[in-house]
Amino acid sequence: MKMSSMMPDVREVLISNQEIQAKVRSLGERITEDYAGERILLVGVLRGAVVVMGDLMRCIDLPCEIDFMDISSYGSGTSSSGVVRILKDLDEDITGRHVLIVEDIVDTGLTLSYLKRSLLARKPASLEICALLTKPSRRRVQFDIKYLGFEVPDEFVVGYGLDYAGVYRNLPDICILKEEVFKTGS
């Protein structure tokens, strides 16, 4: 495989693309079993979830639809204050539907907790969460993530949809970014 020009900014590859693909296939198989006979709506949280959602939906052997939400949480620097604003809402009515929120990473849980409450108020038949990554050491709100890929340490991770300042999303692996990259903003 060709070495990415972004690799000098990476301290280490935490989870290889091969491991990610195996986990996404496994999650897709579980979702297929759990929702057998149902039509599900996958709700991706923009922008980070685009990559995992694209791969995940191809691993689900059921009729499924997709929709997206764009959410902004305000806070200082890299931390969320828990104050959430919906920038793009769903196009689909979720009343009586089986909804699966697809996230790239669950960090503090504040934004996802807000999103879950907001969607539950719309009376879906069911509402579950699928997250590729979780950082339990940073969790401020506890809730169940039914479909979980990997637990990661409290490190700044990028790749496979995750970014820093809008870049690194296209790295195929989950990587730990060198601290000097995000501390200095270079």
Secondary structure as GFF3:
##gff-version 3
##sequence-region A 1 186
A	DSSP	three_ten_helix	7	9	.	.	.	ID=ss1
A	DSSP	beta_strand	10	15	.	.	.	ID=ss2
A	DSSP	alpha_helix	17	34	.	.	.	ID=ss3
A	DSSP	beta_strand	40	46	.	.	.	ID=ss4
A	DSSP	alpha_helix	49	57	.	.	.	ID=ss5
A	DSSP	beta_strand	64	74	.	.	.	ID=ss6
A	DSSP	beta_strand	83	88	.	.	.	ID=ss7
A	DSSP	beta_strand	98	106	.	.	.	ID=ss8
A	DSSP	alpha_helix	110	120	.	.	.	ID=ss9
A	DSSP	beta_strand	126	134	.	.	.	ID=ss10
A	DSSP	three_ten_helix	136	138	.	.	.	ID=ss11
A	DSSP	beta_strand	147	151	.	.	.	ID=ss12
A	DSSP	beta_strand	157	158	.	.	.	ID=ss13
A	DSSP	beta_strand	174	177	.	.	.	ID=ss14
A	DSSP	alpha_helix	179	184	.	.	.	ID=ss15
###
